Amino acid sequence: MKKLFALVLALALALTLCSAFAEGYSGELKVWVPDAAVDFTAQQVDAFKAAYPEFADMTVNIEPVGEGDAASKVITDVDAAADVFNFAQDQLARLVAAGAVEVVEENNAEVVKAENDAGSVAAATVGDTLYAYPLTSDNGYFMYYDKSVVTDPTDLDKVLADCEAAGKSFYMEINSGWYQTAFFFGAGCTLTYDSDNDGNLTACNADYASENGLKALKSMIKLAKSPAFQNGSSVSNATNVGAIVDGTWDAVAAQELFGENYAAAKLPVCDGYQLSGFGGFKLLGVKPQEDEAKLAACDALAAWLSSGDVQLARYEALGWGPSNLEAQKSEAVQADVALSALGEQLAFTIPQGQYPGDYWSLATGLGDRIIGKEFDDADDDTLMGVLTEFQDTCASYVG
């Protein structure tokens, strides 16, 4: 039944594409992808043209622009920006607010929602509208470890004890607003920002000043007291490592570091709760177009580049973890140690939405105070005051 459903969806996509560009398009399109993906994307554009001859005469110019920079460049000069572009999901609300990204074509949206995992679809959505095509579910963090040192990766206290006994270090970047949420979200806290369909922040939902927040803060204070603790999140910059919280981008470095003892797992349980955090996704956006034929061509190309087969090919070529549900089931993806660990962890995370820039510096300040031992002897009332101030400051960014 599942295979039949997938076949029906694939047929629906094909019919959607055919109906969307029955007349084709022979003009120019500009595509932005990260430098490492330029050659791969060029190959896929050629395959797209071969599959759909009505686009054979279309010129596609592919330029290297990283997903972290693309949204800012699009917003700065929409007219000069790419027609189809990769970007990180936390930039979506800004793009929507600027009117710089087109709503996903209705039939394509149905296929996207059915074929990709829920986290990536949520990351591509603002309000109740799908604005982008998911490409990956591979931007998050988990734990790499030396299996000759760490005997039980499921419990943070045991991981720390093993590292301490072996004279090894445990790395986690607790003065980062990204990694710090592992404790707060895991303990049951919320810190999110609502946005309207135009991408404007409308409310801050935060309950750090709570018993759950107190539990999370105490866990970070306890972690920082461990002789094994080192603040950091980059395998390449770490030494004497027993375990490190990092991401798939450092998988090769982690394999080289640990050799035959290389292993990875979801984040451990800490003080009775599962560490959580942010999940991240790469998306593909289409710029609004005045020419309907060009818009149809952009949608068709975006649907192709984000399809399950291309996601799997992209994983094989570049190591990007697919968001497509069928691609995730492939033997190659399932056998990937880092992606498997991330896949387990993503079940406990939330997609990173839009956060004010000041949030990140605020979180860094909190982490620095923990690392600086400012709270080592603080009582609950003092810590609750710290959390209340943090929460109130987060709320003040909306207005």
PyMOL commands that set and color helices and strands:
alter all, ss='L'
color gray80, all
select helices_A, chain A and resi 2-20+35-51+53-55+67-76+89-97+106-115+118-123+156-166+181-186+211-225+235-237+248-261+292-305+308-318+325-328+331-334+337-346+357-371+380-396
alter helices_A, ss='H'
color red, helices_A
select strands_A, chain A and resi 28-33+59-64+84-88+125-126+129-130+133-134+139-140+142-146+169-171+191-195+201-206+229-230+241-246+262-265+269-270+273-274+278-280+282-286+350-351
alter strands_A, ss='S'
color yellow, strands_A
deselect
rebuild
show_as cartoon
